Amino acid sequence: MRQAILQLEESRIREVANAGMGRSDVLAFWFGESDEVTPEPVRQAAMASIARGETFYAHNLGLPELRQAVADYTSQLHRPIGMERIAITSGGVNALMLAVQALVEPGDEVLAITPVWPNLLAQPAIMGGVVKTLPLRPVTSGPDEGAWQLDLPALLEAITPATRLLIVNAPNNPTGWTLSSAEQQAILARCRQTGTWILADEVYERLFYEPTARQCAPSFLDLAEPEDRLVVVHSFSKSFLMTGWRLGWLVMPPSMLDAMGKLIEFNTSCASVFTQRAGLAALTGVADITPRVVSHLKTCRDVLVPRLQAVPGVRVASAKGGMYAFFQLAGHADSLQVAKRLVREAGLGLAPGSAFGPEADGWLRWCFASRDTARLEEGVSRLRSWLGV
């Protein structure tokens, strides 16, 4: 077995979840998914596809009609793009791994902004990349206390001609931090100077709670030219309540498309046709699905965060994007052990901050994507009881 694989750490989120799975008394907020099922029209589209016998291989890059629908959807939110820049993938995770496989050679320097979902650091390590990190920093006082911020000058200095790939996840899992357009422009300009590729994980772009004309977070696609060294990853999971379907897409320079088709062939061959039919139905019904999802998630955030802020010893800010409350618990520095104790002693399932980087130890991630906000209130009550406050 390759050393790069042997040295991979087990997911600490899974480690906590495995300790509580199967227990009916645990309120689980550890994974990044809603507990609401996929909308009925999407499920019906998949079932109709199966009933038609669409159980065979598809084109490596995806059904042409789905690729065109993705291109149209993206063009409505950002600059116009054509389907010659779109590849359909078997989930956002698969899209990220494909991008890393396409761009990272053994020994290449990869820079990532952290805290971040651990897969984004593991994937370049699997390819033999040398992974470096640039941490966000939490605000410790004032009206933004508990929010995380980017030191942009430090990031621009860290990007050098030796940096093969910059990985950016914004809106960010777990912190809710989001890049501004001005910051994206500065990063893009620096990467153009150094020849650095940008891998932008923008799967949470629609889960954005600040008022914008396009109802999404700022994107590198608003600024980049088609042949810029930019690959953007998206997923149907979050905005369309389709986590279990494993369907995503890549936006890339047109010159990458043919090679990406070959790479998909040697990974998964293609996404299943009936899953792609479900994705097409989701895009057809986006106006009925996504605004409702975002509105409900904002309600969930606005229920949970003030209640957490009222708990003595908790530091938390209201996230601008994503589906998480990321909070610090005073006096509890080992977030993995705290998360395990909360499962065992309080029936409360949260993700440990240390899963996302050492700078986030002492913090906990709470996914607030819940159909019933009473579950969130009960969760805070259990946290209070456990703390004795």
N, C-alpha and C positions, 0 to 999 in steps of 0.2 A: 504494500500500500504506500502511495506517495506520502512524504512527510507533510506536505501542505494539507492533505486530507486528515491525517492523524492528528494534526495540531489544531484542527477546527474545534472551537468550543461548542458544547451543546447549548441550544437556545435556552437562556434562563427564563424566558417567558414560558416555554414548554415545560421547563422544570417545575415551575410553580403550578401551571395548569394540571400537569400530571398528578400533582399531590392532591388536587381537588376534584378532578373529573370523576363523575359517577356519584358524587354526593349531592343529593337533592336539596340539602340545606345551604349550599354555597351560592351566593350571588356572584356570578362570573362576569367580570368586566376586563378580563386579561387580554383577550384577542381583539384585533382591530377589525371588528365586523359588527353590523347591526344584528339584532335578534329578530328583525322583520324579514319575512320571506320575500323572495323575488316577486315582482308584480305579476298578476295573472296573465296579461297579454304576452309577456315574455315567456312564461312557462308554456303557454298554449302554442306559441310559435315553435318551440322545441319539440313538443309532442306531435304537432302536425308534421314536422319534418321527419320524425321517426316513423310516423304512420305512412308517409309517402315512400319509405324505404331509403331515405338518405343516410345510409350507414357506411358509405365508402370514403375513400381518400378524397381530399380536396387539393386544390393548387397549394403549393408550398407557402405562397404569400397570402393566401386567403381567398375567399370568394370575391370576384371582381365587384359584385354589387355591394358587399360589405365594405370593401376598401374604399369605394367611391362614397359611400355613406359616411364613413369616418372622415374622409377628406372634406366633404361638404360640412360636416359638423365642426371640424377643426377650423375651417375657413370662416365660419360664422363667428367664432370666438376670437380668432387671431387673423394674421395675414392670410390671403388666399394660398392654398397649397393644392397640388394635384395628387391623384392616387399613386403616381410614380414615386411618391415619397413614403408610402404607407405599407407596412407589413403587419398582418394579423398574427398574433402569437397565442400560445397556450397559457395565458395569464400574464399579469404584469411581472411576476417573478421571472418567468421564462424570457420576457422581453429584456429585462435587465441583464440576465445571464448571457443572452445572445449578444447584446451590445458589448459586454465585457469580453466575451470570446472573440468578437470581431476586432477589438481595439487593443487588447493588452497582451504583450509578449512577456515571457518570464524575465524578471528583473526590471520591468518598467516601473517608473514611479507613478503612483496613483494617490491623489490627494482628495480627501473627503471631509466635508463639513459635518461635525458631530455636535451633540448626540444624534444618532440616526439608527434607523431600523437595522439590526445586525447583519441581515443578508447583504446589504450594500457594501459592507466591509469584507465579508467572507468571500463574495464572488471574485473580486480581483485577487484575493489571496489564493483561491483555488487555482487560478491561472498563473500563479507564480509572480504576481505583481508585488512590489514593495509599497505597502499601504502606509501613508502618513495622514495625520488628521489635523484639522484646524477647528478647535472647539468654539462653539458659541459660549457666551457668558451670561449667567443669570443676573438680572437687576436686583439689587439687594435693598433698595429703599425707594421711596417716592411713589407716585401714582402707578408706575409700571412694575412695581415690585413683584417678583415671581416670573416675569416674562424673560425670554432669552433673546440676546442681541448678537449681531455679527460685528466683529472688528474688521471692517472692510479693508482698511490699509494693511492690516496683518495678512489678510487673505491674498491681496494683490501681490504682496511681497513674497508670499509662500509659493505662488505660481511662477515657475521659472521655465526656461527652455527644457529642463530635464523632466518637467511634469508632463507625462503622456496623457493623463486623464484626470479631469476634475469631476467629482461626483457631488451633485447638489440635490437635496430633497427639500422642496419648498412648494406649498406649505409642508411643514416638517412634522414627521412622526419621530419623536413623541412630543416635541415642545410646542407645536402650533406656530412657531416662528415662520414668517413669510418674507421673501425678498421683495424689495421695491423695484420698480422699473429702472430707477436710476442706478441701483446697485447691480441689477442685471446688465445694464449697459456698460458699467465699469468693468465687470467680470468678463463680458464678451470681448471688450476691447483689449483687455490684458491677454486673454487666451488667443486672440488673433495675433498679438505680438509674439507670443512664445510658441505658437503652433500647437497649443494644448487643445485636446478634445474636451467637450463638455458633455457629460451624461446627466441629463436633467430628469429626475423622477418627479413628475408633476401629477401623480395619480389623484392627489387631493385638490386639484385646482378648482373644481366646482364646489367643494366644501369650504367655502370662503364667506365670511360673515360681515365683511366691510362693504359698504355700498360702492358698486362699480357699474359702469355702463354695460359691460359685457357679462356681468354676473359670474365672474371667475377671477382667480388670483392673477397677478402679473405673470407672464410667461416669457421665456426666451424666444418663443415663436413670434412674439410681437415685434421682435427687434432683429432677428437673424435673417441673413440672406440664405437662399436654398443650399448653396454649397459651403456654408460655414461648417466648421467642425463641431457639429451639434447633433446629438441624438436625444430625442425626448421620448420618455416612456409613459404610457397611459394604460388604464385598466377599466374594465366594466365593473369591477368589484364594488367600489365605494359609492359612486354617484348613481348607480343603477341597481344596488342591492343584489349583486351577482357574485359574491365572494366564492361560492362553491363551484361556479361554472368554469373557472380557469380560462378567462378570455381577456386578452389585452391587445395593445398595438404599439408599434414603433413609428416615429416620425424621424426620417433621416435624409441626408443628402441624396438626390436621385442617383448619383454615381455609386452608392452603396447597395442599391436595391437587388441587383442580380446576385451579388455575392451573399447577401443576407438570405436570399431564397435558398441557396446551396447550404448555408449554415443551418437553416431551419430543417432542411431535409435530413441532416445528420444528427439533429436533436430530437425532434418530435414528428417529422414529416409534414404535419399540418395540424391545425386545430380541427376538431370534429365539426362536420357540417351542421348538425342539429344545434350545436352550441353557437355557431356563427349565425344561424337563423334567429336564435334567441337574441343575439347581439343586434342584429338588424332590426328586430322588433323594438328593442330598447331604444335605439336611435330614432326610430319612427315615432315612438311615444315619449321622447325626451321631455317635451314641454309639459307632459302630464306627470312624469316621474320625478325628474331631478329637482325642480323647484320645491316640490312637496317634501322630498327627502331633506333638502338643505334647510327649509323652514323648520321642520321638526327637529333636526339636529341643533339648530340655533336655540330652540326652546329647551332642549335637553341641556345644552351648555349653560343657559341662563338659569336653569333650575339648580344644577349641580354646583357651579363655581361659587356663587354667593354663600351657599351652605358650607362648602369647604373653607371659604375665607373666614367664616365665623367660628371655626374650630380652633381653639388655642394651639399654637405651635405649628400651624399649617401656613405655608407660603405658596400662593398660587395666583396666576394671572388668567384672565379670560382670553382663550386662544383666538387669534384672528382667523385661523383656518384649521382644517383637520377635524378629528372626531375624538380628541383626547383632552382631559384635564391632566396637566403634569404638575405635581405638587411636591414640595419639600416638607418633611416631617421632622421638626426639631428634636434632637436627641436620639434620632434613629438613623445612624450613618450607614449601616449595612442593609441596603434595600432588599437584597435577596432573602436574607433571614427574616426581615420584617414582613415581606410578602408571604413567605411560607407560614409565619406565625399567624398572620391575618386569616389565611385560609383555615388553618388548624383551629385557631382559638376564637375567631369571630365570624367564620363563614363568609368571608369577603375576599373575592379573587381579583387582585390587581397585578400589573406587570412591574417588575423591579426596574428602577432606573439604570442599574448597572448593566442591564441587557443592552443598553444603547450607547455605552461608553463610560469610562471611569469617571469622567467629569460629572456624570449624572447619578453617581451613587449617593444615596440619601434622599433620592426622589422616587416617586411612584407614578405610574401612568394608569389613568382610569379612562377606559373607553366609555363615552357617554351616549353611544348610539343604542338607545333603549326604546322599545315601543311604549313602555309604561314608565313615565317619569317617577312614579311612586317607588319603583325599584331603586332609583338613584337616591331618593330621600331615605329609604330604608338602609341603603348602603352607608350613607353618612351617619345615620343613627348607630349602626354597628361599629363604625370607626370610632365614634365618640365613646361608646360603651367600652371598647377595647382600650382606649386611651384613659378612660376614667375621668372624662371632662363633660 
